[in-house]
Amino acid sequence: MFWGHGWLTMESEAVAAYWYNWSAGHPGRFVVKLALFEEDETLFPGVISIAAHVDLNSIQYSILQPEEAV
């Protein structure tokens, strides 16, 4: 499993956090998750999860339901 994370910032303030993962046995398939920060830089409850598949011609993606986004 490969993964990474980072922060989206605006004017030096964090507005969201993101993380992604993919497994070596599934080339071109990955999941990205995004969570927003409150004004005091605490995470806002809830995360959006996006599954994606990349091939030579397109990127296909879908929003995962909470029970699918393990």
N, C-alpha and C positions, 0 to 999 in steps of 0.2 A: 504494500500500500504506500502510495506517495501522497503527501499533503503539504499544504502551506497556508499561510494566513497573512493578513495585513489590515491596514486601516485606510479608510477614505477620509481625507481631511479637506477642510475649507477654511482658508484664512488661518492656518495653523491650529485649528480645532478639529478633533475627531468627530465625524458625523455618523460613521458606520464602521462596522468591522466585517471582514469577509474571510472565509476559509474555503478551501477546495481540496478534493481528493480524487484519486483514480488508482486503479490497480493495474499492475504490470500485464496481467493476462487479458486486458480489455482495451486495446489501443483505440484512441479516439473517443472514449467514453469517460465522462467525469461528472462530478457534482460540485456545484458552487452554492454556498450558503451565505446569506447576508442578514445582519442584524443592525438596527438603527440605535444610535445613542440618544439619550435624553439631553437636555441642555446642561445638566451637571455631569455629563459624560458617563453616566451609568447606562447599561444596556436596557433598551426598551424591551418589554416582554414580547416574545414571538420572533421567529426566524423564518425567512423565506428560503426554500430549497429549490434549486433548479438543476435538473438532470439534462445533460447535453451529449450529443454524438456528432463528431466532426468527421467528414469524409472529404474527398477531393473536390466535390461540387457544392457542398452545403454544410450548414450547421443546423441540426434539429434539436429543439429543446422543449422541455415541458416543466411546468410548475408541479412539484410533488406535494401530495397531501401529507399532513403531519405523520400519519401512521406509516407512510412509505419512506420518509426521510430519516432513516435510522443513522 
